[in-house]
Amino acid sequence: MRWLWFFLLGLDILGFLYFYIFLKENVKVVLKYKGYDLLMLLLFLPNMHFWTSSLGKGALIFLGIAMFTYALAAPQKRWVTLTIGALIVYHIRPHMFLFLGVGAVAGYITGSERVPLYQKILIYVVFIGGLGVMYDSILAFANLNEDDVIGSFQDFSHLQAGRLSSAGSGLDITSYPLPLKLFTFWFRPLFFDAPGALGLYISFENLFYLLLTWKLIDRDFIPFIIKSSSLVKMSLVTFISSSIALSMVMSNLGIVIRQKSMVMYFLFFVILSFMEYKKKKKISLFQLKKKKMEEQERLSGYTTAAVS
């Protein structure tokens, strides 16, 4: 059993390495939080490592997601890594592969990079074809009825939520409105509903997530998203779509804590990218202001010399 744990720990470390390279390549400005490197703080949050290296499929699915995300930054050069990551995710969690695919296509088509129209059409056709191939697998995985996908998904959500709520650490959120379900999925437990000592510690991390997410409540966020790269848009779409789906079936805090570790790095990337955007904007405004002041001083000097 010990060798299995070391193997899963190795997969976990490899997955974090892929995410570290992805974040380092695409967030080039060093960002600080309370004087500490924010990227390092996010990568070494203990709760994230605890769940992704535990016994089960968590480490492998996390590695697959990390490989897929890392490879999307340069798919032409990293197509082998992209393929392996996609296959891992697809065979373990077909629905998660669907979220990644939707996010990747949405980001690629709407990103700020200039992409020829034929490439966008090609990507769209490939995605639709892939969705057709894996359609039956997704329906079978979630026990959905092909004749009434939405209705059967709602039934599945209520059934799964009932099972999870009876498994300990129960939390009946089936009657919550969607915004409250998402808040629960992202940021709970929060001290007042923490299940035990571990829950109290996790509450500190959730509070940290909440404080970071609060930085997105900014009038510059929408313009930033509109002008952002395909990777930022891919991360945002993947994070929101997977969060909505998972929050519909999760009513057990233990399962919520475990499952959300698979998707939180997409949110972290959006936050880091937005903070980088704000910092660059602040530097640009400062430089522009400094340049205007220098020009005014120069004109003032010319005027003084002309008078004398």
RACOR-V234237 format. One record per run of one state. SS is the DSSP state (helix for helix, strand for strand, loop for the rest). FROM is the first residue (numbers start at 1). LEN is the number of residues. If there is no record, write none. Layout:
ss: {SS/SS}
from: {FROM/FROM}
len: {LEN/LEN}
This chain:
ss: {loop/helix/loop/strand/loop/strand/helix/loop/helix/loop/helix/loop/helix/loop/helix/loop/helix/loop/helix/loop/strand/loop/helix/loop/helix/loop/helix/loop/helix/loop/strand/helix/loop/helix/loop}
from: {1/2/27/32/34/36/38/44/46/53/58/73/79/93/94/111/117/142/149/166/170/171/178/188/196/217/220/228/230/250/252/253/261/264/308}
len: {1/25/5/2/2/2/6/2/7/5/15/6/14/1/17/6/25/7/17/4/1/7/10/8/21/3/8/2/20/2/1/8/3/44/1}
